[in-house]
Structures are given as C-alpha cells and as structure tokens.
Amino acid sequence: MTYFRSPYTSAFEDAGGRQYFWQFLAKTSLFGEFKFLGFWRAALALFIKFFLVWFSAFSIAGWILAIRRKWNWLIPLSFATVLPFASIVAVRIIAPFVCVGDFRYILPVIIPAVAFFVYALQETTWPRKNQLIFTTAILLGASVAFYAHPSG
C-alpha cells in the first residue's frame, strides 16, 4: 500500500502516489503538496496519516449510526459531505489531471465529517469513549508538534 510508503505527495512525482486519486486526496488533506524536511516530521506524518484513516472510519460509522437513528441533522450534513466528494470525483473523471484531486477544493467537507465523528463518539460506551478521546488528544498533539517543529 503506497499510502504509507511515502509521507508526502507531489503533483510532479509518482513516488508520492499522485496517480492514485483517493491517496492523493487524503495526503493533500493533511500536508498539501508540500514536502517537509526532517526525520521527525516524516515519522509524525506517518502517524498522522494513520489518524486520518481512523478518523475517516469513525466519521463513516457516525454517518451510518445517524442513518439508523434518524438524526435531525443527517440530511444537511450528508448533503454537505456527499456533494463535494461526488463533485471532485466527477471533475476528475471529466478532466483526469492530478491537480484536480487536491483536497483544498473540498475543504468545507471537514465540518460535517467532524460532526459525524462526534456523533459516533457520543454513541459509544464510556470505556471506549475515554479511549477515543485520549487517542484523539494524542493525535491532535502530534499534528500540533508536526507544524510547530522548526524546519530542518
């Protein structure tokens, strides 16, 4: 799986996985098309990419729970999530260029994704909820450390 092989992506090199639409979209959601210097940043980048997979899984689980329990905010948040993803996939099909798959074009999708993540968090039992909150805090701290670390 090339998603974890290299920490960053570039629109100019295949090594970062630019030829894989979902991988390019995921990596640009975290780091853009930038390469950051240093071993610690590369290690943190891999750690943060695991977080994105984990966060996405819980957001999808929250969406499924919201469908099952007929949550009041389900329709507008689903629309705000599905429409940007469908749009970027359609544009990528119409114009198959790497730059079209950049996450910055669908950045507002973060808001409903967080809402579905929190909904999944609210619906879990207490021991698991505490573990999820602790893991989220650690991974958010890793994100802050990644961007706060001086270059080099």
Secondary structure, DSSP 8 states (H G I E B T S, - for coil): -TTTTSS--BTTBGGGTTTSHHHHHHHHHHHTT----SHHHHHHHHHHHHHHHHHHHHHHHHHHHHHHHT-TTHHHHHHHHHHHHHHHHHHHHHS--GGGG-GGGGGGGHHHHHHHHHHHHHTS-HHHHHHHHHHHHHHHHHHHHHHHS---
